[in-house]
């Protein structure tokens, strides 16, 4: 029996946007600047990624990061990532499989709102969503999505039990659990299937497979 939901909240980075190459290049730019001599592989990053993101870099670099260090990480990462966004595309099945869904859909991202909206619009996806939300204030620690999800649903007057969240990291599952929504995770982004399965929720290998969980 599939998941019954009236609304789907999509994550962006690593879920609808296939940006792994850009993410990994940005991570390695940071690590190289901090003297890390061996390139980080996607599998390695998928095993360590979690929120708060600062903890990931401390594990990779083997040292604590001061506030000054973290500001440097933030600056380096985002400069490199933005420089590569022009070559990033959409995940397999997007938008073709989203168009016929009977559920309403919205987008909630931890990417910056004023950059997210033009990007989504540039891909021709904006009309798919009843609402698009990104970060409207700085999130210096790369913290949890839960409060953002709660505000996203409240703004649309949605009941959490009627909502399915689809994302690519454990934080998506934690956020859904915190508000009482359902969740399916996709092993397409910055977390491995092994890591995602620890959440105890359905895990799919693609957007098409994720959508098979919908009733």
C-alpha angles and dihedrals in degrees: 000000000000131000113276112218136153095200136032122209110201127203115221116207111064092000111060093002114061096213103142094119092052092046093050093047090051092048091051091048088057095045093048091051089054092051099261102152101191120071115243113236124219090248091054093049091048090054096051102035116116140125131301085051092204088072091058093058092046089055093046095046095038094228140085117262121226122215088262091050092050092050087053091049090050093049095046095045097049094044091054095041094050091049089059101042093095089069097048122106139187126279120263110281095026122154099355097067094042096055098070097044113125090210121088112246138208137177128234119181138171088219117105112283097222090055097037098059096055090045094052090044091049090058090051093243103115096095090057092069133070088205138007118202131178133161111305095180132039116279100193096177099044090242135182126311094214099096091045091052091050091052091044092055094042091053089057095041090237124160108232092224088061093054133090117199117204116193144139106237139057090252089068089057092045091050092049091048091049093056098035099252128137121249144199119189125210122211092217101100139041099327129069124234088249092056093044094050089061087073090068094230132113113289123198132188096221145011091261090054092045091055092054087072090067115097 
